[in-house]
Amino acid sequence: MTAPAPLTDADLSGLLARTALGDADAFAQLYDATCASAYTLATHILRSEQPAQRVLQQVYVHVWEHAAQAEARHPRAWVLLLTHRHAIALRRRSDAQAEAVSRERLGDMSIEQQRVIALAYFGGYSQTEIAALTGETLSAVRSLTRGALDQLHAATRVVTSPVALPRATGVIA
């Protein structure tokens, strides 16, 4: 059995116009026709499935609420533009939060760990060079670096709960 032909921009424009009138079936068809490419884009930008799912949820709520103001000639491009904007905004917020947590965690490290990280990150020195500069053994520098990186990684790990994206069934609350 062959897959149905993809919907054209004209088809999607019609679905968007019906969505603007509150037609949940048209919205479900619009979602089905555009969600795969939107999800792929969000996942590419965010490099993770859970944040991408949250972005899609935001995007399709926006589509439902603002279908009347959409660029009706290019609905697929409009959905992808919304996806791109939402994903970039989430990525920037996540990056800023991770940086703030990392800076805070630097203060929680030992002086030796802070020195090793500063020399490696800001100074660009190798572990061998750091050992020579600090008088530590290479194994001590490696241990300090590993401990510091483990602390930073644990502190910046984003803890999220999964978000399920149910398929629209014709009833939108």
Secondary structure, DSSP 4 states (H G I P E B T S, - for coil): -PPPPPPPHHHHHHHHHHHHTT-HHHHHHHHHHHHHHHHHHHHHHHSSHHHHHHHHHHHHHHHHHHGGGS-TT-HHHHHHHHHHHHHHHHHHHHHHHHHHHHHHHHTTS-HHHHHHHHHHHTT---HHHHHHHH---HHHHHHHHHHHHHHHHHHHPPP------PPP-S---
